[in-house]
Amino acid sequence: MPYVNVRVVGKLTKEQKQQIAKEISETLLKVANKPKDATYIAFDEVQGESWAVGDKLLG
């Protein structure tokens, strides 16, 4: 059972999440032969002020 965690700075729309989930699950089916109904995908939307690259906050 694959578990995929997608972390992004900012917000995604419901439609964007749906498209990302579709493409990830289709890729796992095609490449790793993992059924879509056994693939779990979680979305973490992080505020820029809670994420830094080096010493610079992204928000």
N, C-alpha and C positions, 0 to 999 in steps of 0.2 A: 504494500500500500504506500504509494508516494505521498509525501507531504511537502508542499511548496509554500514558502513564505515570501511574499512580495512586499518589500518596504519601499515607500516613496516619500519624498518630501512634498507636502501639500496634499490636496484632495484629488481624488479621481471621481468621475461621475459613475453612476450605476452602469451605464452603457460601456464605459471604458473597462470597468471591472469585468463585465460579462465577456467582452471581446478578449481580454487578457486570459481569463479563465478558459475560454474556448480554445484559444491557441496553445496554451500550456498543456491542457489535457489532450488535445489532438496530437501534439508533439510527443508526449509520453506514450500514447497509444502506438503511434507510428514507429518510434525509435526503440522503445523499451518494451513494447507489447503489454503495457499496463492499462487495464480497462478504465474508462472514464469514471465509472461509478465507484471506483476504488481510489480515485485521486482526490486528495484534499488540498485546497488552496486557501491560504489566509492572506488578507490584505492588512498591512499596517501603514496607516497614514500618519506621518510624523510631521509636526510643525518644524519649520526651519530653525527656530530658536532652540530646538531640542536636538539638533544634529549639527556637527561641526566637521569640517575637513581641516586637519591640522589645528591651528589656533583660531580659525575663522568660523563663526556660526553662519549657517546658511539662511538665516532669517533674522 
